[in-house]
Amino acid sequence: MTDIGILLIKIVLALVWFLVLTLYLTWAERKESAVIQDRIGANRASIFGIRILGLFQPFADAIKMIFKEDFVPVFSRKFLHTLAPFLSFFFVAITIAAIPFGDDIRIAGKTISLQIFDANIGLLFVLAMLSLGIYGIILSGWASNNRFALLGSIRGAAQLISYEVALGLSLVGLIMVYPSLRLSEIVRAQGSLLLGFFPAWGVFLQPLGFIIFLFAALAETKRVPFDLPEGESEIIGFFAEYGGLKWGLFMMTDFMEIIIVSALLTTLFFGGWQVPWLSTAGFEFPWGWKWHLGPWLVTALEVAAFNIKVFIFCWLQILIRWTYPRLRYDQLMDLGWKLLVPLSLLNILGTAIVMSL
């Protein structure tokens, strides 16, 4: 098989994984919120009378969005109004290209990486693409020609810019510990052991950086308690003038951001596809036991470990969204500029001092 063929297969598999997980996150959020609020949750969609806990609900939602009326206000700037949701969707979707799902594998004498785009600037690529998503928010409010939608988009832009500063600074200490911007190398560096026992994951070497990154990334997803751009009790959201599939794209983008944040937390701070004490030959425990495994089984365990970690962080973000109340806008900005940014600088200074000693 040619390199182009392998690349196309990896793109298709990654997009299928990404989009299917996005659809079922909508189901997971409904079910998790129902458990918290002592409800049953979505369970009405069925096929031939079979419901299976409402697992068909995401497909019913997709069909409804496709066939729902695509209303465009006559006073809007129609081209930009149509372009905005696609920009938000595209810049989030493309970030999946830089996420490593597993270690390299060999097929028919050819080494294949379980990653679409393994570049020296992989981390910068992800941060840049997520930052460009701000254009979709700004354009949606401005092109709607609605002062309230515009106000929501401005609040969203201010929020994203503020927390991107803290998010970027929180990763400086991590890059000092693992001196690379290539995500695959950062994951491999976390395969070593601390004190011969603990995995050298970023959460152990950069605990403060992990906490700052977690809060900043939650703010980047624009969800409770950081959903100020679309807080219904305070302001009309930046996509107030959208309906049908375009509105659905904005909603999908929010859930896709949850997955990307979970994948980044897994990759940067929890070893990515690394499994403690698992090498290419199998498990090698610190107390001397060894359990030899075949290369394909090792690869399957690594991919499964990556997915389990991502699922756990997706669950955690949904739990936070349905547990904590919304912040006021002044509290939101104070948290970013007065707490997270100074803590990020303190983390960089502390990391430099420890590494110099």
C-alpha positions as CSV (number, residue, x, y, z in Angstrom):
1,M,0.0,0.0,0.0
2,T,1.3,3.5,-0.9
3,D,1.9,6.2,1.7
4,I,-1.0,8.2,0.4
5,G,-3.3,5.2,0.8
6,I,-2.1,4.7,4.4
7,L,-2.6,8.4,5.1
8,L,-6.2,8.3,3.7
9,I,-7.0,5.3,5.9
10,K,-5.7,7.1,9.0
11,I,-7.7,10.2,8.2
12,V,-10.9,8.2,7.7
13,L,-10.5,6.2,10.9
14,A,-9.6,9.2,12.9
15,L,-12.6,11.2,11.6
16,V,-15.0,8.3,12.2
17,W,-13.7,7.9,15.7
18,F,-14.0,11.7,16.3
19,L,-17.5,12.2,14.9
20,V,-19.0,9.0,16.4
21,L,-17.6,9.9,19.8
22,T,-19.0,13.5,19.4
23,L,-22.5,12.1,18.6
24,Y,-22.5,9.8,21.6
25,L,-21.2,12.5,23.9
26,T,-24.6,14.2,23.4
27,W,-26.2,11.0,24.7
28,A,-23.7,10.7,27.6
29,E,-24.3,14.3,28.7
30,R,-28.1,13.7,28.8
31,K,-27.7,10.4,30.7
32,E,-25.2,11.8,33.2
33,S,-27.2,14.9,33.8
34,A,-30.3,12.7,34.3
35,V,-28.5,10.6,36.9
36,I,-27.4,13.8,38.8
37,Q,-31.0,15.2,38.7
38,D,-32.7,11.9,39.4
39,R,-34.3,11.6,35.9
40,I,-34.4,8.9,33.3
41,G,-32.8,10.9,30.5
42,A,-33.1,10.5,26.7
43,N,-34.8,7.1,25.9
44,R,-37.6,7.8,23.4
45,A,-35.8,7.3,20.1
46,S,-36.2,3.7,19.0
47,I,-35.8,1.4,15.9
48,F,-38.5,-1.2,15.5
49,G,-39.5,-0.6,19.1
50,I,-36.0,-1.2,20.4
51,R,-34.6,1.7,22.5
52,I,-31.4,0.3,24.1
53,L,-31.2,3.1,26.8
54,G,-31.7,5.8,24.2
55,L,-28.5,5.0,22.2
56,F,-30.4,5.9,18.9
57,Q,-31.0,9.4,20.2
58,P,-27.9,11.0,18.6
59,F,-28.9,9.7,15.1
60,A,-32.4,11.1,15.6
61,D,-30.9,14.5,16.6
62,A,-28.7,14.4,13.4
63,I,-31.7,13.6,11.2
64,K,-33.7,16.4,12.8
65,M,-30.9,19.0,12.3
66,I,-30.4,18.0,8.7
67,F,-34.1,18.5,7.8
68,K,-34.9,21.4,10.1
69,E,-35.5,24.8,8.4
70,D,-32.2,26.7,7.6
71,F,-33.4,30.1,8.6
72,V,-31.2,33.0,7.6
73,P,-32.3,36.5,8.7
74,V,-32.9,38.9,5.9
75,F,-30.9,41.6,7.7
76,S,-27.8,39.3,8.1
77,R,-24.6,39.2,6.0
78,K,-25.6,36.0,4.4
79,F,-22.2,34.7,3.1
80,L,-20.4,35.3,6.4
81,H,-23.4,34.1,8.3
82,T,-23.1,30.7,6.5
83,L,-19.3,30.6,6.8
84,A,-19.1,31.1,10.5
85,P,-20.2,27.7,11.8
86,F,-18.1,25.9,9.2
87,L,-15.0,27.8,10.4
88,S,-15.6,26.9,14.0
89,F,-16.2,23.2,13.0
90,F,-13.2,23.0,10.7
91,F,-10.6,24.4,13.0
92,V,-11.6,22.1,15.8
93,A,-11.9,19.0,13.6
94,I,-8.5,19.5,12.0
95,T,-6.7,19.3,15.4
96,I,-7.3,15.6,15.6
97,A,-4.6,15.2,13.0
98,A,-1.8,15.9,15.5
99,I,-3.1,13.6,18.3
100,P,-1.1,10.3,18.6
101,F,-3.4,7.3,19.2
102,G,-0.7,4.7,19.8
103,D,2.9,3.8,19.2
104,D,4.4,3.0,15.8
105,I,3.5,-0.4,14.3
106,R,5.1,-2.4,11.6
107,I,3.0,-3.9,8.8
108,A,4.6,-5.8,5.9
109,G,8.0,-4.3,6.8
110,K,6.7,-0.8,6.8
111,T,6.6,1.4,10.0
112,I,3.3,3.1,10.4
113,S,2.6,5.8,13.1
114,L,-0.9,5.9,14.6
115,Q,-1.0,9.6,14.0
116,I,-2.0,11.6,11.0
117,F,0.4,14.6,11.3
118,D,3.5,13.9,13.4
119,A,5.4,17.2,13.0
120,N,8.1,19.0,15.1
121,I,5.5,21.7,15.9
122,G,2.6,19.4,16.7
123,L,1.7,21.1,20.0
124,L,1.9,24.5,18.4
125,F,-0.3,23.3,15.5
126,V,-3.0,22.2,18.0
127,L,-3.0,25.4,19.9
128,A,-3.0,27.5,16.7
129,M,-6.0,25.7,15.2
130,L,-7.9,25.9,18.5
131,S,-7.1,29.7,18.6
132,L,-8.4,30.2,15.0
133,G,-11.8,28.9,16.1
134,I,-12.4,32.4,17.5
135,Y,-13.1,33.7,14.0
136,G,-16.2,31.6,13.8
137,I,-17.5,33.1,17.1
138,I,-16.7,36.7,16.0
139,L,-18.2,36.2,12.5
140,S,-21.3,34.6,13.8
141,G,-22.2,37.6,16.0
142,W,-21.1,40.2,13.5
143,A,-22.7,38.6,10.4
144,S,-26.0,38.1,12.3
145,N,-26.3,41.9,12.4
146,N,-27.9,41.5,15.8
147,R,-26.4,43.7,18.6
148,F,-27.1,41.0,21.3
149,A,-25.5,38.2,19.3
150,L,-22.5,40.6,18.6
151,L,-22.2,41.3,22.3
152,G,-22.1,37.5,23.0
153,S,-19.4,37.0,20.3
154,I,-17.3,39.8,21.8
155,R,-17.6,38.3,25.2
156,G,-16.6,34.9,23.8
157,A,-13.5,36.4,22.0
158,A,-12.4,38.2,25.2
159,Q,-12.8,35.0,27.2
160,L,-10.9,32.8,24.7
161,I,-8.0,35.3,24.4
162,S,-7.7,35.6,28.2
163,Y,-7.6,31.9,28.9
164,E,-5.4,31.1,25.9
165,V,-2.6,33.1,27.7
166,A,-2.9,31.0,30.8
167,L,-3.2,27.8,28.7
168,G,-0.1,28.5,26.7
169,L,1.9,29.5,29.8
170,S,0.9,26.4,31.6
171,L,2.6,24.3,29.0
172,V,5.9,26.1,29.1
173,G,6.9,24.1,32.2
174,L,5.9,20.9,30.5
175,I,8.0,21.7,27.5
176,M,11.0,22.4,29.8
177,V,10.6,18.9,31.3
178,Y,10.0,17.2,28.0
179,P,12.0,19.4,25.6
180,S,10.0,18.8,22.5
181,L,6.9,20.2,20.7
182,R,6.4,16.9,18.9
183,L,3.4,15.2,20.7
184,S,4.6,11.7,20.0
185,E,8.0,12.4,21.6
186,I,6.3,13.9,24.7
187,V,4.2,10.7,25.0
188,R,7.3,8.5,24.7
189,A,9.2,10.6,27.3
190,Q,6.4,9.8,29.7
191,G,7.2,6.1,29.3
192,S,10.1,6.2,31.8
193,L,9.7,5.6,35.5
194,L,10.2,7.9,38.5
195,L,12.1,6.2,41.4
196,G,11.9,3.0,39.5
197,F,8.2,2.7,40.1
198,F,5.9,5.7,39.2
199,P,5.3,6.5,35.6
200,A,6.9,9.8,34.5
201,W,3.6,11.3,33.5
202,G,3.2,15.1,33.2
203,V,0.7,15.2,36.0
204,F,3.4,14.0,38.5
205,L,6.2,16.3,37.1
206,Q,3.9,19.3,36.5
207,P,1.0,19.1,38.9
208,L,0.4,22.8,39.0
209,G,0.7,23.1,35.2
210,F,-1.9,20.3,34.9
211,I,-4.4,22.2,37.2
212,I,-3.9,25.4,35.3
213,F,-4.3,23.7,31.9
214,L,-7.4,22.0,33.1
215,F,-9.2,25.2,34.2
216,A,-8.0,27.1,31.1
217,A,-9.1,24.4,28.8
218,L,-12.5,24.1,30.4
219,A,-12.9,27.9,29.8
220,E,-11.9,27.3,26.2
221,T,-14.8,25.0,25.7
222,K,-17.2,27.7,26.7
223,R,-19.3,25.4,28.9
224,V,-20.6,25.8,32.5
225,P,-19.2,27.3,34.7
226,F,-17.5,29.2,31.9
227,D,-20.4,29.6,29.4
228,L,-20.5,33.4,29.5
229,P,-20.7,33.8,25.7
230,E,-24.1,32.1,25.7
231,G,-25.3,32.4,29.3
232,E,-29.1,32.2,28.8
233,S,-29.9,34.0,32.0
234,E,-27.7,37.0,31.1
235,I,-27.3,37.4,27.4
236,I,-28.4,36.0,24.0
237,G,-25.7,33.7,22.7
238,F,-23.5,34.5,19.7
239,F,-25.4,31.9,17.6
240,A,-28.9,33.3,18.4
241,E,-29.8,33.9,14.7
242,Y,-28.9,30.3,13.7
243,G,-31.1,27.3,13.2
244,G,-31.0,23.8,11.6
245,L,-27.7,22.3,10.6
246,K,-25.7,25.5,11.2
247,W,-26.9,25.6,14.8
248,G,-26.1,21.9,15.0
249,L,-22.5,22.5,13.8
250,F,-22.0,25.0,16.7
251,M,-23.3,22.4,19.1
252,M,-21.1,19.7,17.6
253,T,-18.1,22.0,17.9
254,D,-18.6,22.4,21.6
255,F,-18.6,18.6,22.1
256,M,-15.7,18.2,19.8
257,E,-13.8,20.6,21.9
258,I,-14.5,18.4,24.9
259,I,-12.8,15.5,23.1
260,I,-9.8,17.6,22.0
261,V,-9.3,18.9,25.6
262,S,-9.6,15.3,26.9
263,A,-7.1,14.1,24.3
264,L,-4.6,16.9,25.1
265,L,-4.9,16.2,28.9
266,T,-4.3,12.5,28.1
267,T,-1.4,13.1,25.8
268,L,0.4,15.8,27.8
269,F,-0.2,14.9,31.4
270,F,-1.3,11.2,31.6
271,G,1.1,9.4,29.3
272,G,-1.1,9.3,26.1
273,W,-1.1,5.7,25.0
274,Q,1.4,4.7,27.6
275,V,0.5,1.9,30.0
276,P,2.5,1.8,33.2
277,W,5.2,-0.9,33.0
278,L,4.2,-2.0,29.5
279,S,7.0,-2.2,26.9
280,T,7.0,-3.5,23.4
281,A,7.7,-7.0,24.8
282,G,4.9,-7.0,27.4
283,F,4.6,-6.0,31.0
284,E,7.8,-5.6,33.1
285,F,6.8,-5.0,36.7
286,P,9.3,-3.2,39.1
287,W,9.2,-6.2,41.5
288,G,10.7,-8.4,38.8
289,W,7.7,-10.1,37.2
290,K,7.4,-10.2,33.4
291,W,4.5,-11.0,31.2
292,H,5.4,-11.3,27.6
293,L,2.7,-10.3,25.0
294,G,2.6,-10.2,21.3
295,P,3.2,-6.9,19.4
296,W,-0.4,-6.7,18.2
297,L,-1.8,-7.2,21.7
298,V,0.6,-4.5,23.1
299,T,-0.7,-2.1,20.4
300,A,-4.3,-3.0,21.2
301,L,-3.7,-2.3,24.9
302,E,-2.0,1.0,24.2
303,V,-4.9,2.2,21.9
304,A,-7.4,1.0,24.5
305,A,-5.6,2.9,27.3
306,F,-5.6,6.1,25.3
307,N,-9.4,5.8,24.6
308,I,-10.2,4.9,28.3
309,K,-8.3,8.0,29.5
310,V,-10.1,10.2,26.9
311,F,-13.4,8.8,28.0
312,I,-12.7,9.5,31.6
313,F,-11.8,13.1,31.0
314,C,-14.9,13.5,28.8
315,W,-17.0,12.2,31.7
316,L,-15.2,14.5,34.1
317,Q,-16.0,17.6,32.0
318,I,-19.7,16.7,31.7
319,L,-19.8,16.1,35.5
320,I,-18.3,19.6,36.1
321,R,-20.7,21.2,33.7
322,W,-23.7,19.8,35.6
323,T,-22.3,20.4,39.1
324,Y,-21.0,23.9,39.4
325,P,-22.9,27.2,38.8
326,R,-22.0,29.8,36.2
327,L,-19.4,32.5,37.2
328,R,-20.1,36.2,36.7
329,Y,-18.2,37.8,33.9
330,D,-16.0,39.8,36.2
331,Q,-15.2,36.6,38.2
332,L,-14.4,34.8,35.0
333,M,-11.9,37.5,33.9
334,D,-10.4,37.8,37.4
335,L,-9.8,34.0,37.5
336,G,-7.9,34.1,34.2
337,W,-5.8,37.2,34.6
338,K,-5.4,37.5,38.3
339,L,-5.0,33.8,39.3
340,L,-4.2,31.5,36.4
341,V,-1.7,33.7,34.6
342,P,0.4,34.5,37.8
343,L,0.3,30.8,38.8
344,S,1.5,29.9,35.3
345,L,4.5,32.3,35.7
346,L,5.1,30.9,39.1
347,N,5.1,27.3,37.7
348,I,7.6,28.3,35.1
349,L,9.9,29.9,37.7
350,G,9.6,26.9,40.0
351,T,10.3,24.4,37.2
352,A,13.4,26.4,36.2
353,I,14.7,26.4,39.7
354,V,14.2,22.7,40.2
355,M,15.8,21.8,36.9
356,S,18.8,24.1,37.6
357,L,19.4,22.4,40.9
